[in-house]
Amino acid sequence: MELELKNGDYIADGVGGLRRVGGREALLQRVLFRLTARRGSFPFWEDLGSRLRTLGRLPASERRSAARQYVTEALEAEPVTVEDVTLEQGPSGAANVTVKLRYEGESLPVTVEVFP
């Protein structure tokens, strides 16, 4: 069981505790956390997180392949297969990274917004 997160905050269960999720929902919580956490920002777990925030430093022609590499790297400890990664650059500099995952034969799309 994992604690449920929404927009970076834990969700209250209404009786003084925090809501927990299991199974597929717990997997999605871990995936989102791993993709949005900055890789190297946890001193005792340096390989946790992704380098997606560094995409803006790369030439536009290299960003999609780098995004796939960074996603694969961030999710290597999870029981998922990265099937596809798409990148949509917004006018403000932020990018939407959409990841198509495969988990137990099921397709799981996940989208995260990355700011430079």
N, CA, C and O atoms as a printed pandas DataFrame, in Angstrom:
     atom_number atom_name residue_name chain_id  residue_number  x_coord  y_coord  z_coord
0              1         N          MET        A               1    0.838   -1.181    0.000
1              2        CA          MET        A               1    0.000    0.000    0.000
2              3         C          MET        A               1    0.887    1.250    0.000
3              4         O          MET        A               1    1.917    1.311    0.671
4              5         N          GLU        A               2    0.455    2.222   -0.763
5              6        CA          GLU        A               2    1.160    3.492   -0.872
6              7         C          GLU        A               2    0.234    4.609   -0.403
7              8         O          GLU        A               2   -0.989    4.484   -0.477
8              9         N          LEU        A               3    0.817    5.688    0.073
9             10        CA          LEU        A               3    0.031    6.872    0.406
10            11         C          LEU        A               3   -0.364    7.561   -0.892
11            12         O          LEU        A               3    0.450    7.695   -1.806
12            13         N          GLU        A               4   -1.615    7.996   -0.968
13            14        CA          GLU        A               4   -2.101    8.644   -2.187
14            15         C          GLU        A               4   -1.617   10.082   -2.246
15            16         O          GLU        A               4   -1.702   10.824   -1.268
16            17         N          LEU        A               5   -1.109   10.462   -3.413
17            18        CA          LEU        A               5   -0.643   11.816   -3.669
18            19         C          LEU        A               5   -1.497   12.455   -4.747
19            20         O          LEU        A               5   -1.917   11.787   -5.692
20            21         N          LYS        A               6   -1.752   13.747   -4.607
21            22        CA          LYS        A               6   -2.418   14.514   -5.650
22            23         C          LYS        A               6   -1.790   15.891   -5.664
23            24         O          LYS        A               6   -1.802   16.600   -4.657
24            25         N          ASN        A               7   -1.242   16.269   -6.809
25            26        CA          ASN        A               7   -0.559   17.554   -6.962
26            27         C          ASN        A               7    0.532   17.748   -5.914
27            28         O          ASN        A               7    0.741   18.856   -5.419
28            29         N          GLY        A               8    1.223   16.665   -5.584
29            30        CA          GLY        A               8    2.330   16.733   -4.646
30            31         C          GLY        A               8    1.947   16.696   -3.182
31            32         O          GLY        A               8    2.825   16.766   -2.322
32            33         N          ASP        A               9    0.668   16.590   -2.870
33            34        CA          ASP        A               9    0.209   16.561   -1.479
34            35         C          ASP        A               9   -0.442   15.223   -1.170
35            36         O          ASP        A               9   -1.062   14.605   -2.035
36            37         N          TYR        A              10   -0.294   14.787    0.070
37            38        CA          TYR        A              10   -0.976   13.581    0.514
38            39         C          TYR        A              10   -2.456   13.887    0.698
39            40         O          TYR        A              10   -2.826   15.006    1.052
40            41         N          ILE        A              11   -3.291   12.897    0.460
41            42        CA          ILE        A              11   -4.743   13.057    0.544
42            43         C          ILE        A              11   -5.232   12.517    1.888
43            44         O          ILE        A              11   -4.920   11.388    2.266
44            45         N          ALA        A              12   -6.004   13.341    2.602
45            46        CA          ALA        A              12   -6.564   12.925    3.895
46            47         C          ALA        A              12   -7.665   11.895    3.664
47            48         O          ALA        A              12   -8.365   11.925    2.652
48            49         N          ASP        A              13   -7.801   10.979    4.632
49            50        CA          ASP        A              13   -8.842    9.950    4.520
50            51         C          ASP        A              13  -10.143   10.349    5.211
51            52         O          ASP        A              13  -11.107    9.584    5.187
52            53         N          GLY        A              14  -10.188   11.521    5.822
53            54        CA          GLY        A              14  -11.409   12.001    6.455
54            55         C          GLY        A              14  -11.570   11.595    7.911
55            56         O          GLY        A              14  -12.507   12.041    8.573
56            57         N          VAL        A              15  -10.674   10.757    8.423
57            58        CA          VAL        A              15  -10.758   10.330    9.824
58            59         C          VAL        A              15   -9.420   10.521   10.541
59            60         O          VAL        A              15   -9.078    9.771   11.456
60            61         N          GLY        A              16   -8.679   11.526   10.112
61            62        CA          GLY        A              16   -7.435   11.865   10.792
62            63         C          GLY        A              16   -6.188   11.192   10.249
63            64         O          GLY        A              16   -5.101   11.372   10.798
64            65         N          GLY        A              17   -6.321   10.436    9.203
65            66        CA          GLY        A              17   -5.162    9.755    8.611
66            67         C          GLY        A              17   -4.990   10.142    7.159
67            68         O          GLY        A              17   -5.549   11.133    6.691
68            69         N          LEU        A              18   -4.209    9.347    6.459
69            70        CA          LEU        A              18   -3.954    9.587    5.047
70            71         C          LEU        A              18   -4.491    8.412    4.233
71            72         O          LEU        A              18   -4.406    7.259    4.655
72            73         N          ARG        A              19   -5.038    8.718    3.073
73            74        CA          ARG        A              19   -5.613    7.705    2.199
74            75         C          ARG        A              19   -4.496    6.860    1.581
75            76         O          ARG        A              19   -3.451    7.378    1.189
76            77         N          ARG        A              20   -4.736    5.569    1.503
77            78        CA          ARG        A              20   -3.779    4.625    0.918
78            79         C          ARG        A              20   -4.376    3.989   -0.322
79            80         O          ARG        A              20   -5.590    3.812   -0.431
80            81         N          VAL        A              21   -3.508    3.651   -1.246
81            82        CA          VAL        A              21   -3.927    2.965   -2.462
82            83         C          VAL        A              21   -3.066    1.720   -2.632
83            84         O          VAL        A              21   -1.944    1.654   -2.130
84            85         N          GLY        A              22   -3.600    0.740   -3.341
85            86        CA          GLY        A              22   -2.860   -0.492   -3.584
86            87         C          GLY        A              22   -2.958   -0.887   -5.045
87            88         O          GLY        A              22   -3.655   -0.239   -5.825
88            89         N          GLY        A              23   -2.264   -1.942   -5.413
89            90        CA          GLY        A              23   -2.323   -2.487   -6.767
90            91         C          GLY        A              23   -1.878   -1.517   -7.836
91            92         O          GLY        A              23   -0.836   -0.872   -7.729
92            93         N          ARG        A              24   -2.700   -1.430   -8.876
93            94        CA          ARG        A              24   -2.388   -0.581  -10.030
94            95         C          ARG        A              24   -2.278    0.888   -9.636
95            96         O          ARG        A              24   -1.410    1.601  -10.138
96            97         N          GLU        A              25   -3.158    1.346   -8.734
97            98        CA          GLU        A              25   -3.113    2.743   -8.288
98            99         C          GLU        A              25   -1.806    3.046   -7.552
99           100         O          GLU        A              25   -1.236    4.124   -7.719
100          101         N          ALA        A              26   -1.336    2.106   -6.747
101          102        CA          ALA        A              26   -0.068    2.295   -6.039
102          103         C          ALA        A              26    1.082    2.367   -7.039
103          104         O          ALA        A              26    1.996    3.177   -6.884
104          105         N          LEU        A              27    1.033    1.524   -8.057
105          106        CA          LEU        A              27    2.056    1.550   -9.102
106          107         C          LEU        A              27    2.060    2.917   -9.786
107          108         O          LEU        A              27    3.125    3.503   -9.980
108          109         N          LEU        A              28    0.894    3.427  -10.151
109          110        CA          LEU        A              28    0.828    4.730  -10.807
110          111         C          LEU        A              28    1.351    5.843   -9.905
111          112         O          LEU        A              28    1.990    6.777  -10.390
112          113         N          GLN        A              29    1.090    5.760   -8.605
113          114        CA          GLN        A              29    1.617    6.755   -7.666
114          115         C          GLN        A              29    3.148    6.735   -7.667
115          116         O          GLN        A              29    3.793    7.784   -7.694
116          117         N          ARG        A              30    3.716    5.531   -7.638
117          118        CA          ARG        A              30    5.181    5.403   -7.645
118          119         C          ARG        A              30    5.771    5.909   -8.957
119          120         O          ARG        A              30    6.800    6.585   -8.960
120          121         N          VAL        A              31    5.121    5.583  -10.067
121          122        CA          VAL        A              31    5.596    6.030  -11.373
122          123         C          VAL        A              31    5.595    7.550  -11.441
123          124         O          VAL        A              31    6.589    8.155  -11.842
124          125         N          LEU        A              32    4.482    8.170  -11.052
125          126        CA          LEU        A              32    4.407    9.632  -11.075
126          127         C          LEU        A              32    5.455   10.263  -10.166
127          128         O          LEU        A              32    6.074   11.267  -10.520
128          129         N          PHE        A              33    5.645    9.669   -9.001
129          130        CA          PHE        A              33    6.659   10.198   -8.084
130          131         C          PHE        A              33    8.044   10.098   -8.706
131          132         O          PHE        A              33    8.812   11.060   -8.673
132          133         N          ARG        A              34    8.365    8.945   -9.271
133          134        CA          ARG        A              34    9.688    8.759   -9.869
134          135         C          ARG        A              34    9.925    9.688  -11.056
135          136         O          ARG        A              34   11.051   10.135  -11.272
136          137         N          LEU        A              35    8.887    9.981  -11.821
137          138        CA          LEU        A              35    9.048   10.850  -12.984
138          139         C          LEU        A              35    9.140   12.323  -12.609
139          140         O          LEU        A              35    9.787   13.095  -13.318
140          141         N          THR        A              36    8.514   12.726  -11.519
141          142        CA          THR        A              36    8.515   14.147  -11.156
142          143         C          THR        A              36    9.598   14.530  -10.149
143          144         O          THR        A              36    9.974   15.699  -10.065
144          145         N          ALA        A              37   10.097   13.575   -9.398
145          146        CA          ALA        A              37   11.171   13.880   -8.442
146          147         C          ALA        A              37   12.471   14.144   -9.214
147          148         O          ALA        A              37   12.749   13.499  -10.225
148          149         N          ARG        A              38   13.239   15.079   -8.729
149          150        CA          ARG        A              38   14.527   15.381   -9.376
150          151         C          ARG        A              38   15.559   14.321   -9.001
151          152         O          ARG        A              38   15.839   14.101   -7.822
152          153         N          ARG        A              39   16.109   13.680   -9.996
153          154        CA          ARG        A              39   17.117   12.651   -9.767
154          155         C          ARG        A              39   18.317   13.277   -9.059
155          156         O          ARG        A              39   18.808   14.335   -9.455
156          157         N          GLY        A              40   18.778   12.605   -8.005
157          158        CA          GLY        A              40   19.921   13.090   -7.249
158          159         C          GLY        A              40   19.566   13.998   -6.088
159          160         O          GLY        A              40   20.458   14.442   -5.365
160          161         N          SER        A              41   18.274   14.289   -5.885
161          162        CA          SER        A              41   17.901   15.204   -4.814
162          163         C          SER        A              41   17.683   14.505   -3.472
163          164         O          SER        A              41   17.454   15.172   -2.463
164          165         N          PHE        A              42   17.750   13.180   -3.446
165          166        CA          PHE        A              42   17.615   12.420   -2.207
166          167         C          PHE        A              42   18.995   11.875   -1.838
167          168         O          PHE        A              42   19.492   10.970   -2.507
168          169         N          PRO        A              43   19.621   12.407   -0.790
169          170        CA          PRO        A              43   21.010   12.073   -0.480
170          171         C          PRO        A              43   21.300   10.585   -0.302
171          172         O          PRO        A              43   22.387   10.134   -0.662
172          173         N          PHE        A              44   20.375    9.820    0.235
173          174        CA          PHE        A              44   20.648    8.409    0.471
174          175         C          PHE        A              44   20.042    7.507   -0.594
175          176         O          PHE        A              44   20.112    6.282   -0.491
176          177         N          TRP        A              45   19.452    8.109   -1.610
177          178        CA          TRP        A              45   18.856    7.355   -2.701
178          179         C          TRP        A              45   19.042    8.170   -3.977
179          180         O          TRP        A              45   18.079    8.671   -4.557
180          181         N          GLU        A              46   20.294    8.293   -4.400
181          182        CA          GLU        A              46   20.658    9.196   -5.489
182          183         C          GLU        A              46   20.077    8.820   -6.841
183          184         O          GLU        A              46   19.953    9.677   -7.716
184          185         N          ASP        A              47   19.714    7.541   -7.033
185          186        CA          ASP        A              47   19.168    7.144   -8.324
186          187         C          ASP        A              47   17.638    7.224   -8.376
187          188         O          ASP        A              47   17.035    6.779   -9.352
188          189         N          LEU        A              48   17.008    7.780   -7.347
189          190        CA          LEU        A              48   15.558    7.974   -7.347
190          191         C          LEU        A              48   15.222    9.249   -8.100
191          192         O          LEU        A              48   15.876   10.274   -7.911
192          193         N          GLY        A              49   14.218    9.191   -8.943
193          194        CA          GLY        A              49   13.784   10.363   -9.690
194          195         C          GLY        A              49   14.228   10.311  -11.137
195          196         O          GLY        A              49   14.792    9.322  -11.605
196          197         N          SER        A              50   13.955   11.411  -11.834
197          198        CA          SER        A              50   14.305   11.470  -13.252
198          199         C          SER        A              50   15.088   12.743  -13.560
199          200         O          SER        A              50   15.180   13.667  -12.752
200          201         N          ARG        A              51   15.641   12.743  -14.754
201          202        CA          ARG        A              51   16.356   13.925  -15.242
202          203         C          ARG        A              51   15.511   14.702  -16.251
203          204         O          ARG        A              51   16.048   15.496  -17.023
204          205         N          LEU        A              52   14.201   14.484  -16.252
205          206        CA          LEU        A              52   13.334   15.140  -17.230
206          207         C          LEU        A              52   13.428   16.663  -17.167
207          208         O          LEU        A              52   13.259   17.332  -18.186
208          209         N          ARG        A              53   13.690   17.208  -16.004
209          210        CA          ARG        A              53   13.783   18.667  -15.868
210          211         C          ARG        A              53   14.963   19.258  -16.633
211          212         O          ARG        A              53   15.017   20.470  -16.843
212          213         N          THR        A              54   15.899   18.428  -17.048
213          214        CA          THR        A              54   17.065   18.924  -17.784
214          215         C          THR        A              54   16.846   18.942  -19.291
215          216         O          THR        A              54   17.744   19.342  -20.032
216          217         N          LEU        A              55   15.678   18.518  -19.761
217          218        CA          LEU        A              55   15.426   18.457  -21.202
218          219         C          LEU        A              55   15.595   19.812  -21.888
219          220         O          LEU        A              55   16.056   19.871  -23.027
220          221         N          GLY        A              56   15.232   20.887  -21.217
221          222        CA          GLY        A              56   15.333   22.218  -21.802
222          223         C          GLY        A              56   16.748   22.646  -22.128
223          224         O          GLY        A              56   16.947   23.583  -22.901
224          225         N          ARG        A              57   17.722   21.985  -21.562
225          226        CA          ARG        A              57   19.133   22.323  -21.826
226          227         C          ARG        A              57   19.651   21.687  -23.115
227          228         O          ARG        A              57   20.726   22.032  -23.605
228          229         N          LEU        A              58   18.870   20.756  -23.650
229          230        CA          LEU        A              58   19.289   20.026  -24.851
230          231         C          LEU        A              58   18.736   20.681  -26.107
231          232         O          LEU        A              58   17.702   21.347  -26.052
232          233         N          PRO        A              59   19.416   20.500  -27.247
233          234        CA          PRO        A              59   18.837   20.962  -28.513
234          235         C          PRO        A              59   17.507   20.252  -28.762
235          236         O          PRO        A              59   17.342   19.093  -28.381
236          237         N          ALA        A              60   16.578   20.927  -29.385
237          238        CA          ALA        A              60   15.237   20.380  -29.621
238          239         C          ALA        A              60   15.280   19.033  -30.322
239          240         O          ALA        A              60   14.437   18.176  -30.053
240          241         N          SER        A              61   16.240   18.826  -31.213
241          242        CA          SER        A              61   16.320   17.579  -31.971
242          243         C          SER        A              61   16.697   16.377  -31.098
243          244         O          SER        A              61   16.472   15.234  -31.498
244          245         N          GLU        A              62   17.257   16.616  -29.932
245          246        CA          GLU        A              62   17.698   15.526  -29.049
246          247         C          GLU        A              62   16.737   15.253  -27.892
247          248         O          GLU        A              62   16.910   14.270  -27.173
248          249         N          ARG        A              63   15.746   16.090  -27.704
249          250        CA          ARG        A              63   14.899   16.007  -26.513
250          251         C          ARG        A              63   14.048   14.743  -26.447
251          252         O          ARG        A              63   13.918   14.155  -25.374
252          253         N          ARG        A              64   13.467   14.312  -27.561
253          254        CA          ARG        A              64   12.578   13.150  -27.512
254          255         C          ARG        A              64   13.347   11.891  -27.124
255          256         O          ARG        A              64   12.884   11.125  -26.279
256          257         N          SER        A              65   14.499   11.669  -27.722
257          258        CA          SER        A              65   15.272   10.465  -27.378
258          259         C          SER        A              65   15.803   10.563  -25.948
259          260         O          SER        A              65   15.877    9.554  -25.246
260          261         N          ALA        A              66   16.170   11.758  -25.515
261          262        CA          ALA        A              66   16.627   11.936  -24.134
262          263         C          ALA        A              66   15.475   11.698  -23.158
263          264         O          ALA        A              66   15.676   11.108  -22.097
264          265         N          ALA        A              67   14.272   12.152  -23.511
265          266        CA          ALA        A              67   13.108   11.935  -22.644
266          267         C          ALA        A              67   12.867   10.446  -22.465
267          268         O          ALA        A              67   12.600    9.996  -21.351
268          269         N          ARG        A              68   12.956    9.680  -23.534
269          270        CA          ARG        A              68   12.771    8.228  -23.436
270          271         C          ARG        A              68   13.837    7.603  -22.542
271          272         O          ARG        A              68   13.535    6.744  -21.713
272          273         N          GLN        A              69   15.074    8.035  -22.713
273          274        CA          GLN        A              69   16.165    7.532  -21.886
274          275         C          GLN        A              69   15.940    7.868  -20.416
275          276         O          GLN        A              69   16.118    7.010  -19.552
276          277         N          TYR        A              70   15.552    9.101  -20.124
277          278        CA          TYR        A              70   15.350    9.536  -18.739
278          279         C          TYR        A              70   14.176    8.809  -18.084
279          280         O          TYR        A              70   14.238    8.463  -16.904
280          281         N          VAL        A              71   13.107    8.579  -18.847
281          282        CA          VAL        A              71   11.952    7.858  -18.320
282          283         C          VAL        A              71   12.330    6.415  -18.014
283          284         O          VAL        A              71   12.019    5.901  -16.939
284          285         N          THR        A              72   12.997    5.770  -18.951
285          286        CA          THR        A              72   13.418    4.379  -18.757
286          287         C          THR        A              72   14.324    4.251  -17.541
287          288         O          THR        A              72   14.179    3.324  -16.744
288          289         N          GLU        A              73   15.246    5.175  -17.406
289          290        CA          GLU        A              73   16.175    5.204  -16.281
290          291         C          GLU        A              73   15.420    5.372  -14.951
291          292         O          GLU        A              73   15.728    4.693  -13.971
292          293         N          ALA        A              74   14.439    6.274  -14.922
293          294        CA          ALA        A              74   13.693    6.556  -13.690
294          295         C          ALA        A              74   12.816    5.389  -13.268
295          296         O          ALA        A              74   12.571    5.196  -12.077
296          297         N          LEU        A              75   12.340    4.607  -14.236
297          298        CA          LEU        A              75   11.378    3.542  -13.934
298          299         C          LEU        A              75   11.982    2.146  -13.941
299          300         O          LEU        A              75   11.246    1.159  -13.912
300          301         N          GLU        A              76   13.304    2.042  -13.978
301          302        CA          GLU        A              76   13.933    0.726  -14.072
302          303         C          GLU        A              76   13.626   -0.182  -12.886
303          304         O          GLU        A              76   13.690   -1.402  -13.031
304          305         N          ALA        A              77   13.299    0.363  -11.729
305          306        CA          ALA        A              77   13.001   -0.455  -10.547
306          307         C          ALA        A              77   11.531   -0.879  -10.484
307          308         O          ALA        A              77   11.153   -1.671   -9.620
308          309         N          GLU        A              78   10.709   -0.363  -11.384
309          310        CA          GLU        A              78    9.280   -0.678  -11.378
310          311         C          GLU        A              78    8.980   -1.810  -12.357
311          312         O          GLU        A              78    9.700   -1.977  -13.341
312          313         N          PRO        A              79    7.928   -2.589  -12.102
313          314        CA          PRO        A              79    7.601   -3.730  -12.968
314          315         C          PRO        A              79    6.807   -3.314  -14.212
315          316         O          PRO        A              79    5.745   -3.868  -14.496
316          317         N          VAL        A              80    7.337   -2.337  -14.943
317          318        CA          VAL        A              80    6.670   -1.838  -16.143
318          319         C          VAL        A              80    7.649   -1.850  -17.309
319          320         O          VAL        A              80    8.865   -1.882  -17.126
320          321         N          THR        A              81    7.089   -1.824  -18.501
321          322        CA          THR        A              81    7.880   -1.683  -19.722
322          323         C          THR        A              81    7.506   -0.357  -20.363
323          324         O          THR        A              81    6.323   -0.060  -20.532
324          325         N          VAL        A              82    8.495    0.433  -20.716
325          326        CA          VAL        A              82    8.251    1.705  -21.397
326          327         C          VAL        A              82    8.098    1.393  -22.881
327          328         O          VAL        A              82    9.046    0.954  -23.533
328          329         N          GLU        A              83    6.894    1.625  -23.411
329          330        CA          GLU        A              83    6.630    1.337  -24.821
330          331         C          GLU        A              83    6.843    2.550  -25.710
331          332         O          GLU        A              83    7.342    2.420  -26.828
332          333         N          ASP        A              84    6.471    3.725  -25.226
333          334        CA          ASP        A              84    6.610    4.921  -26.043
334          335         C          ASP        A              84    6.663    6.146  -25.142
335          336         O          ASP        A              84    6.084    6.160  -24.056
336          337         N          VAL        A              85    7.358    7.163  -25.604
337          338        CA          VAL        A              85    7.435    8.446  -24.901
338          339         C          VAL        A              85    7.243    9.542  -25.935
339          340         O          VAL        A              85    7.953    9.588  -26.939
340          341         N          THR        A              86    6.283   10.421  -25.691
341          342        CA          THR        A              86    6.091   11.570  -26.571
342          343         C          THR        A              86    6.317   12.838  -25.773
343          344         O          THR        A              86    6.127   12.872  -24.557
344          345         N          LEU        A              87    6.718   13.855  -26.465
345          346        CA          LEU        A              87    7.084   15.117  -25.839
346          347         C          LEU        A              87    6.402   16.248  -26.591
347          348         O          LEU        A              87    6.565   16.374  -27.805
348          349         N          GLU        A              88    5.643   17.068  -25.882
349          350        CA          GLU        A              88    4.997   18.240  -26.473
350          351         C          GLU        A              88    5.499   19.475  -25.761
351          352         O          GLU        A              88    5.253   19.660  -24.569
352          353         N          GLN        A              89    6.198   20.314  -26.489
353          354        CA          GLN        A              89    6.746   21.537  -25.919
354          355         C          GLN        A              89    5.691   22.627  -25.952
355          356         O          GLN        A              89    5.107   22.890  -27.004
356          357         N          GLY        A              90    5.441   23.261  -24.825
357          358        CA          GLY        A              90    4.469   24.344  -24.739
358          359         C          GLY        A              90    5.126   25.678  -24.982
359          360         O          GLY        A              90    6.353   25.775  -24.942
360          361         N          PRO        A              91    4.339   26.719  -25.235
361          362        CA          PRO        A              91    4.891   28.046  -25.511
362          363         C          PRO        A              91    5.588   28.672  -24.304
363          364         O          PRO        A              91    6.456   29.529  -24.472
364          365         N          SER        A              92    5.224   28.259  -23.096
365          366        CA          SER        A              92    5.818   28.850  -21.898
366          367         C          SER        A              92    7.160   28.222  -21.536
367          368         O          SER        A              92    7.820   28.661  -20.595
368          369         N          GLY        A              93    7.561   27.198  -22.281
369          370        CA          GLY        A              93    8.807   26.500  -21.961
370          371         C          GLY        A              93    8.577   25.183  -21.259
371          372         O          GLY        A              93    9.461   24.326  -21.237
372          373         N          ALA        A              94    7.392   25.009  -20.680
373          374        CA          ALA        A              94    7.064   23.732  -20.040
374          375         C          ALA        A              94    6.793   22.701  -21.132
375          376         O          ALA        A              94    6.436   23.046  -22.259
376          377         N          ALA        A              95    6.966   21.446  -20.779
377          378        CA          ALA        A              95    6.723   20.363  -21.729
378          379         C          ALA        A              95    5.845   19.310  -21.077
379          380         O          ALA        A              95    5.950   19.061  -19.876
380          381         N          ASN        A              96    4.982   18.695  -21.868
381          382        CA          ASN        A              96    4.206   17.547  -21.413
382          383         C          ASN        A              96    4.885   16.291  -21.935
383          384         O          ASN        A              96    5.088   16.134  -23.139
384          385         N          VAL        A              97    5.231   15.405  -21.022
385          386        CA          VAL        A              97    5.839   14.130  -21.381
386          387         C          VAL        A              97    4.782   13.062  -21.149
387          388         O          VAL        A              97    4.342   12.854  -20.018
388          389         N          THR        A              98    4.377   12.388  -22.211
389          390        CA          THR        A              98    3.403   11.314  -22.113
390          391         C          THR        A              98    4.122    9.997  -22.308
391          392         O          THR        A              98    4.827    9.794  -23.296
392          393         N          VAL        A              99    3.931    9.105  -21.348
393          394        CA          VAL        A              99    4.619    7.818  -21.344
394          395         C          VAL        A              99    3.569    6.720  -21.469
395          396         O          VAL        A              99    2.600    6.674  -20.712
396          397         N          LYS        A             100    3.782    5.842  -22.436
397          398        CA          LYS        A             100    2.907    4.676  -22.582
398          399         C          LYS        A             100    3.641    3.493  -21.966
399          400         O          LYS        A             100    4.683    3.062  -22.460
400          401         N          LEU        A             101    3.076    2.977  -20.874
401          402        CA          LEU        A             101    3.678    1.869  -20.142
402          403         C          LEU        A             101    2.882    0.594  -20.367
403          404         O          LEU        A             101    1.701    0.642  -20.709
404          405         N          ARG        A             102    3.532   -0.539  -20.174
405          406        CA          ARG        A             102    2.870   -1.834  -20.202
406          407         C          ARG        A             102    3.094   -2.474  -18.838
407          408         O          ARG        A             102    4.225   -2.601  -18.369
408          409         N          TYR        A             103    1.974   -2.880  -18.203
409          410        CA          TYR        A             103    2.024   -3.515  -16.891
410          411         C          TYR        A             103    1.052   -4.681  -16.888
411          412         O          TYR        A             103   -0.153   -4.494  -17.059
412          413         N          GLU        A             104    1.568   -5.867  -16.697
413          414        CA          GLU        A             104    0.764   -7.087  -16.675
414          415         C          GLU        A             104   -0.175   -7.168  -17.872
415          416         O          GLU        A             104   -1.353   -7.493  -17.728
416          417         N          GLY        A             105    0.359   -6.868  -19.061
417          418        CA          GLY        A             105   -0.406   -6.951  -20.295
418          419         C          GLY        A             105   -1.335   -5.791  -20.557
419          420         O          GLY        A             105   -2.015   -5.771  -21.583
420          421         N          GLU        A             106   -1.383   -4.827  -19.662
421          422        CA          GLU        A             106   -2.282   -3.683  -19.783
422          423         C          GLU        A             106   -1.491   -2.428  -20.133
423          424         O          GLU        A             106   -0.385   -2.223  -19.635
424          425         N          SER        A             107   -2.063   -1.596  -20.988
425          426        CA          SER        A             107   -1.440   -0.329  -21.354
426          427         C          SER        A             107   -1.808    0.733  -20.331
427          428         O          SER        A             107   -2.981    0.908  -19.999
428          429         N          LEU        A             108   -0.796    1.443  -19.834
429          430        CA          LEU        A             108   -1.019    2.510  -18.847
430          431         C          LEU        A             108   -0.382    3.808  -19.371
431          432         O          LEU        A             108    0.844    3.924  -19.383
432          433         N          PRO        A             109   -1.193    4.781  -19.802
433          434        CA          PRO        A             109   -0.624    6.068  -20.199
434          435         C          PRO        A             109   -0.466    6.983  -18.974
435          436         O          PRO        A             109   -1.341    7.042  -18.110
436          437         N          VAL        A             110    0.647    7.677  -18.923
437          438        CA          VAL        A             110    0.936    8.614  -17.830
438          439         C          VAL        A             110    1.482    9.889  -18.453
439          440         O          VAL        A             110    2.357    9.833  -19.317
440          441         N          THR        A             111    0.970   11.041  -18.020
441          442        CA          THR        A             111    1.473   12.323  -18.515
442          443         C          THR        A             111    1.948   13.163  -17.336
443          444         O          THR        A             111    1.259   13.283  -16.323
444          445         N          VAL        A             112    3.132   13.737  -17.483
445          446        CA          VAL        A             112    3.656   14.653  -16.475
446          447         C          VAL        A             112    4.073   15.941  -17.168
447          448         O          VAL        A             112    4.520   15.935  -18.314
448          449         N          GLU        A             113    3.917   17.041  -16.446
449          450        CA          GLU        A             113    4.357   18.334  -16.961
450          451         C          GLU        A             113    5.724   18.627  -16.380
451          452         O          GLU        A             113    5.951   18.506  -15.176
452          453         N          VAL        A             114    6.628   19.015  -17.261
453          454        CA          VAL        A             114    8.011   19.271  -16.849
454          455         C          VAL        A             114    8.333   20.726  -17.116
455          456         O          VAL        A             114    8.148   21.230  -18.223
456          457         N          PHE        A             115    8.818   21.393  -16.076
457          458        CA          PHE        A             115    9.224   22.786  -16.205
458          459         C          PHE        A             115   10.741   22.848  -16.305
459          460         O          PHE        A             115   11.440   22.075  -15.651
460          461         N          PRO        A             116   11.240   23.747  -17.105
461          462        CA          PRO        A             116   12.712   23.857  -17.260
462          463         C          PRO        A             116   13.396   24.338  -15.996
463          464         O          PRO        A             116   14.618   24.478  -15.971
